[in-house]
C-alpha cells in the first residue's frame, strides 16, 4: 500500500511538470519525507519501497528542475550504493535437479545439466541486487538529463560507476542505461570543454570494446544500438562548432 501511494505521488507531480510553481513547496516537502524513509527507514533489499521511492524522487526532479539540486548530496550517494551492488553471480556443482529456486533475499538459482559436462551445475545470482543496479543507473540518467549543468558536481563520481558498467557481462539493460547516462554526464560538462572531451574519450574506449565483443558474436542489433549511442554522445559537442571551437583537433 505504501509503495502504491508513493508511486501515485510521483505520477501526480509529473503531471504538473510544465507548471511546477503550483506544487513546488509540496514537492520539496514530499522529497524530504521520501529521502528520510529511503536513507533512515531501515528498508530491506527486497522491500518494494526501495524502487518506488527512488522512482518517485526522480519524478520530483523532473518537476523541480534546478530546485532539486539541494537534494543531490543525499540522493546520489544512495543511488551509487545501489549501482555498485554485487549481484554475486556463481556457478557451482549441484546434485539438486529440481529446477529454479529463489530465496527470501532475492537470490535465484537455476540447476542445469549440460551435455558434455560431468554432473549438474547450479547457476545463481542476486536478482534483487541486479534490479537495484539497473534502477539506480536509470535514475542517475534521469537526474543528469533533467539537471544538465547543475549535475556537474556529481559527474566524476557517477562516471566512475557507469563507465565500467558499459561492459557489464551479465545485463544488457545495465550496459544500455549506463551508456545513456554517460551521454547526459558528458552534456553536464558543457561549460568545461576539456573535461567533456576526456569524459567522452573514456566512454568511447569502453563502448568500442563492447562493440568489438558484439561483433565477434554477430550481435548486430546490439552493435547498431552502441553506434547510435556514440552518435548521440557526439551531439554534445555541436555547440562548440557554433562557437568556432575545435574540441577534437
N, C-alpha and C positions, 0 to 999 in steps of 0.2 A: 504494500500500500504506500509506504513512504517513497519507494522508488518510482511508482507511477505518479505520485504527486509532484515529485521533483522533475520528472520528465515533462509533465504538463506545464509547470512553471517555465521551463526552458522554451517550450513552444510558444507560450503566451508572450514572453519577452521578445522572441524572434519575430513574432507577428507585427511588432511595432518598431522594428529596427530602423525604419525610414523616418520615424518621428520619435527618437529616443528621449526627447525632452519631457514627454508626458510621463515617463516612468524612470527617469534617471536615478532619483533618490531611492525608489523602491528597489531598483536593480542593484544598487550598491549595498543596501541592507541585506537583500537576499544572498548576494555573493558572499558577504561576510559570514552569514549563517552557514552556508554550504561549505565554505572553506574550513570553518571551525569543525564541522562534522567530519569532513574528509581527513583533516590532519590530526584532530584530537578525539575523534569519535570511536577509536578502537575497533574499526571495521576489519573484519577478516578478509583474506584474499578472495574468498568465494562469495562475499556479500555483493548482491546485485547493485547496491547503492553506490559502490565504487564507480562503476561505469556511468550510471545515470547522473551522479553528482558532477563528475568531470565533464560530461557532455553538456549538462545544463550550464555550467560555468563558462564553457566555450561559447555557448549561445548568448550568454550575457555579454561576453566580449564583443560579439557581433553587434550587440545593441549599444554598448557604451563606447566602443572605439577607443580613442586615446584616453578616455577617463578610466579605462580598465587597467592602465599601466600600473596603478598603485597596488594591484593585487598580484603582479607577476612575481615578486620576491617570495610569496607564499605558494603560489600555484605551480610555477615552473619547476622548482625542486621536487615537488610531489610527482609531477609528470615524468621527470627524468628518472626518479626512483623506479617507477613502473617500467619505463622504456629500457632500463638496464637490468631487468629481472632475468634470472637464469631459467630457461624452460626445462633444464635438466633432462635432455634427451639421452636415452640409454638403450643399448641393445645387449641382451644377455641371454644365457642359456635358460630354457624353461621346459619343464616336463608337463606343464599345465596347458591342455589344448582346449580349454573352454571357450576361447574366443576373446572378445573385447570386454574390458572392465574399466571402471572409473571409481576412484575412492572419493571420500568426502573433501579432500584437499584439491580436487580437480586434476589429479594425476591419472591419465588414461593409459591403458596398456593393451596392446594387441599381440596375441600369440600367433606366430606364423610357422609353417613348416615349408621350407624352401627346397626345391628339388636340387639335388647335388650337394646339399649341406647336411651334415650329420646333426640329428637332434632338432628340437623345436627352438625357435628364437622368440624372445619377448622384446617387443619394441615399445618403449614407454616415454611419456613426456608430460610436463605440467601444462595442461591446456589452459588453465586459468591464467598462468603467467604469460602464455603466448597471447591470449586475448587482451590482457592488460597492456602488453607491449604495443600491440597494433593500435589499440585505442589511444594510448598515450602519444604515440608518434602522430597519429591522425589529428589529435587535438593541438599538439605543438605546431603542426602545419597550419591549422585554422588560426591560431594566435598570430603566427608570423604573417600570414596573408592579410589579416584584418588590421594589424597594428603597423605594418610596414616599417618605416624607420624608427618608430617608437619601440620596436622589439630589438633594436641594435645591441643593447647592453647584454642580451642573452644569446647572441649569435654564436659566440665561441663555445659556450657550454652545450648548447643544443647541437651544434655542428659536430662536436666531439662524439656525441652519442649517435647521431644519424648517419654520418659518413660510413662507419663500419657496417651499419645495418643495410646499406645499399647492396652489400654482398652476402646478406644473411642466407645461409644454406638451407633453411627449413621453410620459410614463409615468403611466398610471392607478394602477399598483401603488405608485409613488413618492408620488403625491398621497394615496392612501388610507393608506399606512403613516405618512406624515408627520402626517396629521390625527389618527390614533390615538395617535401618540407625544405630540402636544400634549395630548391628554386626560390622559395619565398625568403629564406635566410640570405641568399645572395641579393635579393631585392631589398632586404632591410639594410644592406650596406651601400645603398645608392649614393650616399654622400661621401663614401670612402672608396674611391676607385681602386686603389692598390689592394686594399683588403678584399674588396669584391672580386677582383681578379684572382687573388690567391685562393679564395674560397671556391671559386668556380673550377680552378685547375685541380684542386684536391678532389672535388666531386667528380669531375670529368675522368680522372685517372681510375677511380673506383667503378664508374659506370662503364668505361671501356673494358675493364677486367671482366665485368659481368657480361658485357656484350660478347666477348671472345668465348666465354664459357657457354653461353646460349648458342652461339654459332657452332661450336663443336657438337652440340646436341641437336642441331637442326630445329631449334625452337624459334621459328621465325616470327611468331606473334609477339613473343617477349622481346626479340631484337627490335621489332618495329616500335614497341612501347618505349624502350630505352632511348632510341634515336629521337622520337618525338619529344621526350622529356628534355634531352640535351638541347634541342632546338628551342624549347620554351625557356630554358635557363639562359640561353644566349640573348633572348629578347631583353633581359635586364640591362644589357649594355647599349641598347639603341639610343638612350638619352645622351650618352657621351658623343655619339656620332653627330647629333644635332648641335652639340657644343663645340664641335671640332676637335674633340679629344680622342686620340687613338690608343685605346687601352691595351691592345694586343700587339703593338709594334715593338 
